[in-house]
Amino acid sequence: MDYQTLRGVMTALLLVLFIGVVWWAYGKRQQSRFDQAANSIFDDEPGAKTPRSQEPKQ
């Protein structure tokens, strides 16, 4: 196997890895977790927890 073939295989592997990370990040299972992290800046107190009645359902 020469250097050009190795570079092609590595490029394909990294492309598949990138698509996998994007798939994971935009998946429905992660949405509530990311929404909670995005809205955490609006919490009144830095360490305050959301009341159970207002927590997003997983």
N, C-alpha and C positions, 0 to 999 in steps of 0.2 A: 504494500500500500504506500503510495507516494504522498507527498505533502499536500498536494492539491485535493486529493480525495479525502484526506483527514480534515482539511478545512471545510470541505463541503458537508461532511458528516457532522462536524461540530456546529456548523451553521444551522443545519436541519434540526439537530438536537436542541439548540437554543431557541429556535422558532417554536418547536413543540412545547418547550418549557414555558415560554412567554404566553402562548395561547392557554396553557393550563392555568397559569397564575391569573390571567384575565378572566377565565371561566370561573375560577374560584371566587375572585373579588366581586364579580357581578352576579353571583348565584343568589337565589332566593333565601337560602339558609343563612347567609351572612348579612342580609339586608338589615335586619333588626339590630344586629350588633353594631353595624356601621352607622345606622341612623342614631342610635343611642350615643355613640362616640361623637358624632357631628353636632348633636344638640347639647352635649355636656357643657359647652361654653356658656349656655344660657342658665345654668343652675345658679341659684342664689349663693350657696356656700360651696366652697371647693370640695369638701368631703361629704356633702349631703347626698343621701341615697334617695332614689325615686320611691314614693309610696307604692306599695304593691298594687293598689287599685289603678295606678297610672302606668305601670310597667308594660312595655309592648309584649305581646304574647309570642312565644317562639314556635 
